Amino acid sequence: DQCASPPVETHACNIARIHEDEERHFQLEPSAKTFCDKLLTDPRFQACRAVIDVMPYYEACKWDYCSCPLSGNTNRKQCACESIAVFVKACNQIGNKAAVKTWRDDDTCPMTCSGGRVYHPCAPHTQETCRSVSTAVTLASTHICEEGCYCPIGTVLHDQRCVEREQCPCQLRSRWFQPGQKVPKGCNTCTCVNGQWSCTQVNCGARCGAIGDPHYQTFDGKRFNFMGKCSYYLMKGDNYSIEAENVACAGAISEAMNFPAQSSSEFPSCTKAITIRLGEHIIRLKQGREVLVNGQEVSKLPFTAAGAYIHPISSIFLMVELPNGLEVWWDGVTRVYIDAPAKFRDNTKGLCGTFNLNQKDDFLTPENDVEQDVVAFANKWKTKEVCSNVKEKEVSTHPCDVNPHNRATAEKHCAKLKGDLFESCHWNVDPEPFYDDCLYDLCSCQLDIGQCLCPIFSAYAKECSHENILINWRNDIRECGVHCPGNQVYQICGNSCTRTCFDISYNPNCKKQCVEGCNCPTGQTIDSVSGECIPVGQCPCQLNGIEYPAGYKDIRAGNKGLELCTCHGALWECRPATPKESEEFPKSGGMKAMCSATRNEEFTTCEPVEPITCKNMHNPPEFSPAICKPGCKCKKRYVLDSNTNKCILPPECPCHHGGRSYAEGESMAEDCNTCKCTQGKWNCTNRECAGICTAWGDSHYKTFDDRIYDFQGNCDYVLVKGSISKEEVFDISLQNIPCGSTGVTCSKSVTLRVGSPDKQEVITFTKDKPVPSHTSLNRTIIREAGLFVYAEVHDLGLVLQWDKGTRVYVRVDPKWKNRLKGLCGNYNDDQMDDFQTPSGGLSEVSAKLFGDSWRLQAYCPDSLEITDTCLNHPNRKLWAVKMCGVLKTAVFQPCHSEVPVHPYLESCECLCTAIAAYAQECNIHGIPIKWRSQQLCPIQCDEKCAYYSPCVQTCPKETCDNYMVNTKFNQLCSEDACVEGCEVKPCPPGQVYQNLTSLECVPISVCKPICLQREDKVYYEGDIVEQDDCHTCTCSHQSVICLGAPCTPVPSTEMSTEVPTYPVSVPSTVTISSTYVITEGRSYATPTSTAATTVVPIHVQPYECVSGWTNWINTNAVKNGANFDLEPLPSTLTILNAGSRPVCNVSEMADIRCRVVNTHEHYKKLGEDVECSIMGGGLKCKDGCHDYEISILCKCHMKCDDRHQFFPNVYDCNKFYHCEETPLGPEVVEKSCPPQMLYNPVKQVCDHSVNVVSIVPECQVQPVCDPRLSEQSTSI
C-alpha cells in the first residue's frame, strides 16, 4: 500500500477564479493586494517590518480578504484587519521601542466601541469591572498590553457598559440590586453603596429550635442531632429554666407506643413535653398542647401564671411569653422553638447554645468546657442524673442504613423539599439540612408517614415565612392537609397577636409574628367565651381581671385629669372627659444492706428523686416528699459523682470532657487554651486562638468559623484574601479542575501572594510537580514535614499547608479577624454570615452562588449542583460505605468526642483523602490516630532509618545546614499541629543530619553550615569569601570577617608574567597591634606599626601540599586582657613564613588547635568567650582575651605516583581512589565498591564488610536514609 499524497490547498483568491467569472476575480485579487499592501508600504509599520518577517502576515491578510464570508455587517476589509492586528500585536510583544501604538484610522481598520468604551491602542489586558473591584487578586505590575475598547479612567465595566464606581450594583442571591436599594437582614437593613452592602449594626434576637427526632438548631445557627432519652436543659438561667423531655419514638410521638425498656435504645427520640421553671412555679406543656401549672391542669386558655402568659396563637402552636422576654412555641407534638431577645446575647446556656454569634462554643457545658462531640455535650445537660448517658454506638448508624427498605420512600417524599414546590425559597433558606432531617425521620418512621413528614416540611415553610416568602404547601402534600374548625381558615402567615379577644386585650403592644395554622379570617378573632369567630369590634376588654363588654365606657384618672375610656375591639380608647361625661359615667425492707458505708452511703426511707451531685451541688435541687421510695443516699457533706456512682467529698469532684474524667488539678487542652479542673469545674485560660480554614478532596471546604460546605467549581477562586496595611496584605487562590468522571472537581494548585504589588512575593504549589524554587523569597519560608509542604509568613501570622495533593490548610493569627474574605469566610466566629460575596454585608444561602462569586475569571462556567456520586455508581456504594466506615470504628474512637465524624463520612468520595482529612483534624485537636495499614491507604517509609508516624512534628530536623538558625525555625513552626508521614530516626548524641536531602548522621564538629548566600552563590561557615596575600575574608555567623586589607598589585618587568607579584611590608622593627574595623559589611583587623616599612616585591612560588600539623601561628599579637583576639585561618604564605613543613590551603585544612601564647594552656581551661573551629574561620575571642596562637592539621588530596595506584577514601569506606591514565596524564578517579562491600586498605581490593570492619572499626556501616516516601491511595 502507498500513502495518499498530501492535499494541495488552493489559495483563496485562486478559488475565486475557479468558481466565479473572470471579471469578478480580477476585481477581488487586486482589491486584496491593494488593501494588504499597507503592511508592506505604510510607514506606520516600518519599525515592525525591521524586526518581524511581514510576508506570512501579508499572505494571511490576502487570504482572509478573499475568503471572507459576506454576511450581515461583515466586509472583506474587516476580515483582513485580523491579520494586520495580529502582526501589530506580535510586534508590540517584542518590546521594540518603535513598536506600533496607533495604526487604526477611518481608512485602516477602524474599531467601533460601544457602551461608553473608548479605543486604546495599548491598555492593560484586563478590564476592571464592578465584580473585579472587590474580587480581583492584586497582581504585580506588568508591561503586557492589548488594544481594544476600554472604559475611561475612573469608570468600570458592568453589563457591557461603563459606569462610575458609585453606580456599581450589588449582587445577592443571583440578583443585582441598584445603588441605594435596601434589603432586610434580620432586624437590620442593608443598603447597596458602591457595589458593596452596607448594613446597620443593631443587635437582633435569635431563635433556637428542636424538631422531629429531634434535630436541634442553636441560637447561633449550629445544627446537631441528639437521641437522648431523658429530660435536658434547652436553656438554663439563674432563676429560670426551659427543659425538654425526650422519649423513644418511631419518627414521631404516638400515645400508643409502649417500647420495652431493653429495646428503647434502638429507637430515636422525640420531644414529648416542655417544662418551664420560673422560680418556684412550674409550667408543663404536654402532648396535644395540654398545659399543667404547678401540677394542676389548665382547662381554659389563655392563662397567666408567675408573670407568664400562656396562649394559643393558631390551631398548631401554643406560645408561652415569659416575664424576662423569652417566648416558647410548642406545637403539642414534637416541635419547640424559643425566641430570645437581643438582651440575652452572651447570657444563655444549655442545648440552645451560647447566643454570641460564635458557633464554636455552642457546646459549652455546665462544667465550663466546650465539648466537640454532640453526645458528650448533651449528656452533661441532663436535668436528672438518674438517667443513663447516651452511648455513641447508639447514635452512630443512620436509620436509612438500618432500614434500607424505607430509603426509597423517604427519598421520594423528602425530594419535594428540593423541588418546584419550595423553589422560590431555595435562595433564601437552604433546604439541604431539612432534607437530611427528613430522610432521618422517615427512615425511622413506623407510624403514619404524615406524622413523621409534616413537622419537617412545616419547619422549612416556617423559615421561609420568616424571610417573607409564603408558600401554600399543604395543598400539594396530601399527608399534611389541615382541616379548620368552625369558620376558621388556614393561613400560611397568620397574626400571632390576634388569635383571641383576650390576646388583643392582654398585650396591646404585641410584636406581630408569622404563624401557620387555622385562625379566624382577617378582621375577626375568637371569642374567649363561645370559641367562635366574631368581628374584632365585638371583643370585650379586660381591666384588673374583670371583663367589660364592647362599647362599655367609664371614667378613670389619666395623666392630665379624668379620662373617658371606651372598650372597642378588645382595647380601651381613652380621651379627656368633659365635665358632663365625668358626671355620667415506698417499701423499705431488705434495702439497708444495699447501702455501703465504705462508699459513704446511708439508708433513707425517702430517697430524693434528684440527689445532690457534683454537677448540681452549687445549685442543689429542692427536696419534695411527694414521691418517696426507700433507697440509699450520700452521707452528710458528701455528694454523688454520677459518672462513677460513688459518694465523694465536693473537692474531689472530677471534671469531664470528651467522654473521660479528669481529677482535681488535672489539665486538658481546648484548642490553644489550657483548662484546669477545680472542684468539678473547668478553669480555662482565655487566649485567642488562630483560625484554620481547610479545603480537601473533591471540593469540600471548612471555613475559619467551622462552616463545612461543598462547592463543585471549575475555575480559579479566591480562597482567602486579607489586608491590614500596605505591607500586611496577602491572598491565596485555588485552581480547581475536574478530577473524575462524575463532574467533581479537585484543587490542582494553590498560589500564595504576599505584600503589595511593588514588593510582592509569589509561590505556587502544583499537584504532581516538585516544590518550586524559593531562594528569591525573603518574607516567606518554605519547609516540609511528613506529607506536607508549608509556606509561612511570620510577620503576617500566616501559614499555608499543602499535602502535595488536594488538601490545603490555611492558619491565620487572630489579628486577621473581620479582615478576611473568600471561600474561607470572613473569620468573625459567626459561621452564619460566612457566605458573603465580594459585595459584602449580606450572605448567600446557596454555597453555589457564594462560590461562583469568588471566581477570578469571568469566563469560567457556573459551578455544578452537588450530586450524590454513589447514585452514578451504585455498585460502589457498599464498598465505599464499608471502607469509609473505618471512621466510625474503634480506630478513630478517641477522636469522636472532639471532631464530629459525619461531615467526613458524607465527603468520602475520595477515600484516602477524606480519612486523612479527618485524621489531620484529630491531630489539630491533639489526638493523633495511627490508621494506615498495608490494606488501607498505605505509606511506604525507608525501614532502615524511618518509620510511619501519625504525628510528625513540623519543625525542621536539626542538620549541618540549619543548626545555627534552627531556633528561628522552631519559633515559626512551634504552633503547628503535627502531621502524619515518615518520621526519621534520631541521630546518636552529638550528631546531626548532614542535610534534609540525604539524611546521614555526622558529628556536629564536622558540620559546615550555610553562612551566607549572595547572588546565587552559597558560602558555608568558614569559607573564604575573598583573599590575597595581604588580607583574608572568611564567612562566619552570617557575616564576613576580614583580616588585613586588599593588596595593591605592583607591575614588574623583571618577573615572569606567569607568577604574580605582590607588595609586602618589611619593617625594620615591628610591633603589631590590631584595630577591629567594619568596612562595607566586612570586619577588618588592621595592623598598625611603630616603625617605618619598606615595600619590596617578592616572588610567590607555587607550593606543594604536605599533610600534618603546622607550626604554631600568631598573626595578631595582643596584650592579655585585650577586648578581642582574632586568628583567622592562615594563607599558604603565612604557613610557609612560620617555617612549617606541613602546608596546605583552606580547602585542605581538616582540624585546628588553639592555645595561649607562652603558657600553652588550652583555650577551654580559661573560660573566655572563644570560638576555635575550621568552619568558624579560625579563632575568635571577645570581651577580655589572652593572646592566642593556632596550629592547623593539613590533610592533602591524593595524587598519583608510581608507588601508589590505590588509596582509601578516609571519609567513606565504600569508596576508594584509583590512579588512571587520561589524555591529560595520570589522575585520581573516585570509585565505589559493590553493595554490601567495603574497600580493604590492606589488600587494596573491595572486600566483605565484616573483613574490613575487623581491620578498620571506623567503617561500621551507619544507615543512610532516603527521606522520600510514597502514598498509595484509593478513591472512589
Buried (B, 14 or more C-beta within 10 A) or exposed (E): EEEEEEEEEEBBBEBBBEEEEEEEBEEBBEBBBEBBEBBEEBEBBEBBBEBBEBEEBBBBBBBBBBBBEEEEEEEBBBBBBBBBBBBBBBBBEEEBEEBBEEBBEEEBBEBEBEEBBEBBBBBBEBBBBBBBBBBBBBEEEEEEBBBBBBBEEEBBBBEEEBBEBEBBBBBBBEEBBEBEBBBEBBEBEBBBBBBBBBBEEEEEBBBBBBBBBBBBBBBBBBBBBBBBBBBBBBBBBEEBBBBBBBBBBBBBBBEEBEBEEEEBBEBBBBBBBBBBBBEEBBBBBBBEBBBBBEEEEBEEBBBBBBEBBBBBBBBBBBBBBBEBEBBBBBBBBBBBBBBBBEEBBEEBBBBBBBBBBBBBBBBBBBBBBBBBBBBBBBBBBBBBBEBEBBEBEBBBEBBBEEBEEBBEEBBEBBEBBBEEBBEEBBBBBBBBEBBBBBBBBBBBBBBEBBBBBBBBBBBBBBBBBBEEBBBEBBEBBEBBEBEBEEEBBBBBBBBBBBBBBBBBBBBEEBEEBBBBBBBBEEEBBBBBEEEEBBBBEBBBBBBEEEBBEBEBBBBEEBEEEBBBBBBBBBBBEBEEBEEEBBEEBEEBEEBEEEBEEEBBBBBBEBBBBBBBBBBBBEEEBEEEEEEBBBBBBBEEEBBBBBBEEBBBEBEBBBBBBBBEBBEBEEBBEBBEBEBBBBBBBBBBEEEEBBBBBBBBBBBBBBBBBBBBBBBBBBBBBBBBBBBEEEEBBBBBBBBBEBBBEBBBBBBBBBBBBBBBEEEBBBBEBBBEEEBEEEEEBEBBBBBBBBBBBBBBBBEBBBBBBBBBBBBBBBBBBEEBBEBBBBBBBBBBBBBBBBBBBBBBBBBBBBBBBBBBBBBBEEEBEBBBEBEEBBEEBEEBBEBBEEBBBBBBEEBBBBBBBBBBBBBBBBBBBBBBBBBBBBBBBBBBBBBBBEBBEEEBBBBEBBEEBBEBBBBBBBBBBBBBBBBBBBEEBEEBBEBBBBBBBBBBEEBEEEBBBBBBEEBBBBEBEBBBBBBBEEEEEEBBBBBBBEBBBBBBBBBBBBEBBBBBBEBEEEEEEEBEEEEBBBBBEEEEEEEBBBEEEEEEEBBBBBBEEEEEEEEEEEEBEEEEBBBBBBBBBBBBBBEEEBEBBBBBBBBBBBBBBBEBEBBBBBEBBBBBBBBBBEEEEEBEEBEBEBBBBBBBBBBBBBEBBBBBBBBBBBBBEBBBEEEEEBBBBEEBBBBBBBBEEEEEEBBBEEBEBEEEBBBBBEEBEBBEBEEBBEEBEEBEEEEEBBBEBEBEBEBB
